[in-house]
Amino acid sequence: MLLAGTDIDSALGLGYTHIMTTTVTRENTVIIPAEVGRKMGIKPGSRLDWQPVEGKDEILVRVIPDRGRLARRLLGAGRELSPERDAVADLVADRAAEG
């Protein structure tokens, strides 16, 4: 039940200031509201993953990061696995620091 003066999105705690409704066209095209597109970094050519939520009338839509964004996110992720690193010495130092 919504309180007077509230809307669906703010009542659900989604942080939007108004209800964002879109209409599906005959070609199954959906226009993404500009506020959502800006907030999620969706641009022409962005890829989205659509998954129905089991047992609900809901769809989970995830933005699939482009290769450049994914590469920047992964940059340096394997440094701790570097062959120059002595994992045993690091573990001993960690245990000594713990007390």
C-alpha positions in Angstrom: 0.0 0.0 0.0 1.4 3.4 -1.0 1.2 6.4 1.3 -0.4 9.6 -0.1 2.2 11.7 -1.8 4.5 8.8 -2.6 5.1 6.9 -5.8 6.0 3.3 -6.5 9.8 3.9 -7.0 10.3 6.0 -3.9 8.1 3.6 -1.9 10.3 0.7 -2.9 13.5 2.7 -2.1 14.8 2.8 -5.6 15.8 6.4 -5.3 14.0 7.7 -8.4 11.8 10.8 -8.0 9.0 9.7 -10.3 7.5 6.5 -11.8 9.4 5.5 -14.9 7.1 3.6 -17.3 8.0 2.5 -20.8 6.0 0.8 -23.5 7.1 -2.2 -25.6 6.7 -1.6 -29.4 5.6 -4.2 -31.9 9.3 -4.9 -32.5 9.8 -5.6 -28.8 11.8 -2.4 -28.5 11.9 -0.7 -25.1 13.2 2.9 -24.6 15.3 3.2 -21.5 14.4 6.2 -19.4 17.2 8.9 -19.7 17.7 9.0 -15.9 18.3 5.3 -15.8 20.6 5.3 -18.9 22.7 8.1 -17.4 22.9 6.5 -13.9 23.9 3.1 -15.4 26.2 4.4 -18.1 24.0 2.9 -20.9 24.9 4.3 -24.3 24.1 3.3 -27.9 25.7 -0.1 -28.5 25.5 -1.1 -24.8 24.5 -4.7 -24.2 21.9 -5.7 -21.7 21.3 -9.1 -20.1 17.5 -9.8 -19.5 16.5 -12.5 -17.0 13.0 -13.3 -15.9 12.6 -13.5 -12.1 11.2 -16.9 -11.1 7.7 -16.8 -9.7 7.3 -13.0 -10.2 6.2 -10.6 -12.9 9.6 -9.1 -12.9 12.6 -8.9 -15.2 16.2 -8.4 -14.0 18.2 -6.4 -16.5 22.0 -6.2 -16.1 24.3 -3.9 -18.1 27.0 -6.1 -19.7 30.3 -4.1 -19.4 32.0 -3.4 -22.7 35.5 -4.9 -23.2 37.3 -1.7 -22.4 35.4 -1.2 -19.1 35.9 -4.8 -18.2 39.6 -4.6 -19.0 40.0 -1.5 -16.8 38.2 -3.3 -14.0 40.5 -6.3 -14.3 43.7 -4.3 -14.6 46.1 -5.5 -12.0 43.7 -8.1 -10.6 46.4 -10.8 -10.9 49.3 -9.0 -9.3 49.0 -11.1 -6.1 49.6 -14.1 -8.3 52.9 -12.7 -9.8 55.8 -15.2 -10.0 58.0 -12.6 -8.3 55.8 -12.7 -5.2 56.7 -15.0 -2.4 53.3 -16.2 -1.2 54.7 -18.2 1.8 56.7 -15.2 3.1 53.6 -13.0 2.7 51.5 -15.5 4.7 54.1 -15.8 7.4 54.2 -11.9 7.6 50.4 -11.7 7.8 50.3 -14.3 10.6 53.0 -12.5 12.5 51.1 -9.2 12.2 47.9 -10.8 13.5 49.8 -11.6 16.7 
